[in-house]
Amino acid sequence: MSDPVDVDKQKENKQMNWFANALLVAGSPFFVLAFMDHHWAVVALKVYSCTAVIFGTILLFIERKSIKKRWLWIGMVPLLVLHTAVMYGLVIFNLAFPQIDRFPVATYGALVPLMALEGGILCYILNWFRPKKE
C-alpha cells in the first residue's frame, strides 16, 4: 500500500507539471510576438497579454476547482464573445492612434484598469452560469 505522503507529493507534482505545461503552451505566442519587428505584432502582443492575464486569472486562480465542470465551459462562450469585442476595440483604437505607443506608461496604465474592469464583468457573467448549490 502506498504512503499517503507519497500520494500527496505525486498529486502536487502532477498539478505543477500541468501548470508548467499550460504556461508554456499559453505563453508560446507571447515569445513569437515579442521578437517580431512589425507594428501589428505590437498590437497583437497587447491583445494576447490582456487575454492571457484575464483568462489565466479566471481559469487558474478564480475557477480552478470548477475547471472540469460543464457549466464553466458553457459560461465561457459569452465571455469569449465579450472579450473578443473588447480586444477588437483595442486593436481599432491602437491602429487609429499609432503614435500612442510612444507613451508606454500611458498605454499600459490605461490597459490595467480596462483589464480589471473587464475581468470583473466576466466574473459577474460567469456567476450567472454557476449552479445555485455550489
N, C-alpha and C positions, 0 to 999 in steps of 0.2 A: 504494500500500500504506500502511496506517495505521501510525503510530508506536506502539511498544509502551507508551510512557509515556502517550500519549493513551488507549489502550485500558484501561490500569490506572486512570486517572483516571475514565473513564466507568464502569467497573465499580464503583469506590469510590463515585461519585456515585449510581449506581443502588442500591447497598446502603444508603447513607444515606437516600435517598428512601424506600425500603422500610421502614426502621427508623422514620423520622419518621411515615409514614402509619400504621404499626402502632401506634405510640404514641398518635397522635391518635384512632384508631378505638377502641383498647382503653381510652383514658382518657376518652372521651365520657360514659359513665355516671357516672364519678367526678365530673365537673363538675356534672352534673344533680343527683346526690345531695348534693353539698356545699352547694348553695344551697337545698335544700328544708328546710322547718322542721317536720318531722314526726319523731316518735320512731322509727318504723320506718325512716326514711331514715338515721338514725344507725347503726342495726343493719346495714342493708344496706350502708352505707358501709364498715363494718368488714369485712364478708364480702367485698365487692368488693376492698378493699385487700389482704386476705390472698390472694385468688385472683390478683389482678394481680401481686403480688410473687412468689408461688410459681411460677405458670406462666410468668410473664415471665422469671424467672431460668432455669427449666428450658429453655424454648424459645429464648430469645435468647442465653443465655450457655453453659449446660452442653451442650446438644444442638444447637447451631446448625448444625454440619456435617451432622447427620443429619436435618434438618428435612424433606427431600424423600424420606426413606426410609419404606417401608411399615411396618417393624417399630415405628417410633416412634409412629405413629398408632394401631396396634393396641394398643400398650402404654399409650396414653393412656386407653383405656376403663376399666381398673381404677383408674387414677389419678383419673379424674373421679368414679368411684363413691365411692372412699375420701374424696376431698376434699369431696364433697357431704355425706357423713355427718358429717365433722368440722365443716363450716360449719353444718350443721343443728344440731349440738350447741351451737355457739357462739351461734346465734340463740336456741335454747331457754334457754340459760344467761342470756343477756342479757335476755330477756323475763321470766325468773323473778326476776331481781335488777335491776330498772330503776334503782336508785339507784347501781349500780356505776359509772355514767358520771360521777358526781361526783368520782371519783378517776382522771383520765385517765392519770396516771403508772402507777398500779397496773394499770389495764385494758390499756394498750398495752405495759406492761412484761411482762405475762403473755402477750400475743399474740406477742411477738418469739420467746421460746423455743418456743412452740407452733408457730409457722410454721417455725422452724429444724428442729424435730423432724419435723414433717410433711414438709417438703422433703426431709430425709434419707431418710425412709421411702419417699417417692415415687421418689426417685432409685434407691434399692435395688430397688424393684419394677420400675422401668423397665429396670434392668440385666438382669433375667430375660429380657426380650424382645430384648435386644441380640444380634445374631448373634455366634457364637463367634469368627469370623475378624476382627471389627472391633476 
